Amino acid sequence: MDALEKIFGKTAQMTVLKNLIEHQKDSTYLSGIAEETGLSHSSVSRVILPLVEAGIVIEKPLGKQIRTFHLNMDSEATKQIINFYKKICEVLV
């Protein structure tokens, strides 16, 4: 159990967000997130939408059916989430 799970519990949205934070310099696909997290493709699709709507994650279409996702590093909210994640991991280790 990692630091975020200790505090907030294990949710699909938290799992996806943690995955994106850990790969913050990379773009990824829904299927890549699903494979790495063990969540279903439909679960990832469902929980990433609010992160996109909040401006924390950027969705970029590649063609008609393929979409990539990455953290919006220009967003102050994203920066604060990453800082919180790093600090809470340091404190609870």
VENHU-V79816 format. One record per residue. N is the residue number from 1. RES is the residue in three letters. OMEGA is omega in radians with two decimals (none if undefined). Layout:
n=N res=RES omega=OMEGA
n=N res=RES omega=OMEGA
//
This chain:
n=1 res=MET omega=-3.14
n=2 res=ASP omega=-3.03
n=3 res=ALA omega=-3.13
n=4 res=LEU omega=3.12
n=5 res=GLU omega=3.11
n=6 res=LYS omega=-3.09
n=7 res=ILE omega=-2.97
n=8 res=PHE omega=-3.06
n=9 res=GLY omega=-3.13
n=10 res=LYS omega=3.07
n=11 res=THR omega=3.14
n=12 res=ALA omega=-3.11
n=13 res=GLN omega=3.11
n=14 res=MET omega=3.12
n=15 res=THR omega=3.13
n=16 res=VAL omega=-3.14
n=17 res=LEU omega=3.12
n=18 res=LYS omega=3.11
n=19 res=ASN omega=3.14
n=20 res=LEU omega=3.09
n=21 res=ILE omega=-3.12
n=22 res=GLU omega=3.12
n=23 res=HIS omega=-2.97
n=24 res=GLN omega=3.13
n=25 res=LYS omega=-3.06
n=26 res=ASP omega=2.92
n=27 res=SER omega=-3.13
n=28 res=THR omega=3.12
n=29 res=TYR omega=3.07
n=30 res=LEU omega=-3.10
n=31 res=SER omega=3.10
n=32 res=GLY omega=3.09
n=33 res=ILE omega=-3.14
n=34 res=ALA omega=-3.13
n=35 res=GLU omega=-3.10
n=36 res=GLU omega=-3.07
n=37 res=THR omega=-3.07
n=38 res=GLY omega=3.09
n=39 res=LEU omega=3.08
n=40 res=SER omega=3.10
n=41 res=HIS omega=-3.11
n=42 res=SER omega=3.09
n=43 res=SER omega=3.12
n=44 res=VAL omega=3.13
n=45 res=SER omega=-3.11
n=46 res=ARG omega=-3.03
n=47 res=VAL omega=3.13
n=48 res=ILE omega=-3.11
n=49 res=LEU omega=3.11
n=50 res=PRO omega=3.09
n=51 res=LEU omega=3.07
n=52 res=VAL omega=-3.12
n=53 res=GLU omega=3.13
n=54 res=ALA omega=3.14
n=55 res=GLY omega=3.14
n=56 res=ILE omega=-3.14
n=57 res=VAL omega=3.07
n=58 res=ILE omega=3.07
n=59 res=GLU omega=3.14
n=60 res=LYS omega=3.11
n=61 res=PRO omega=3.01
n=62 res=LEU omega=-3.05
n=63 res=GLY omega=-3.06
n=64 res=LYS omega=-3.03
n=65 res=GLN omega=-3.08
n=66 res=ILE omega=3.09
n=67 res=ARG omega=3.04
n=68 res=THR omega=-3.11
n=69 res=PHE omega=3.01
n=70 res=HIS omega=3.13
n=71 res=LEU omega=3.09
n=72 res=ASN omega=-3.06
n=73 res=MET omega=3.04
n=74 res=ASP omega=-3.12
n=75 res=SER omega=3.09
n=76 res=GLU omega=3.11
n=77 res=ALA omega=3.11
n=78 res=THR omega=3.13
n=79 res=LYS omega=-3.14
n=80 res=GLN omega=3.11
n=81 res=ILE omega=3.13
n=82 res=ILE omega=3.11
n=83 res=ASN omega=3.10
n=84 res=PHE omega=-3.13
n=85 res=TYR omega=-3.14
n=86 res=LYS omega=-3.10
n=87 res=LYS omega=-3.11
n=88 res=ILE omega=3.07
n=89 res=CYS omega=3.10
n=90 res=GLU omega=-3.06
n=91 res=VAL omega=-3.03
n=92 res=LEU omega=3.12
n=93 res=VAL omega=none
//
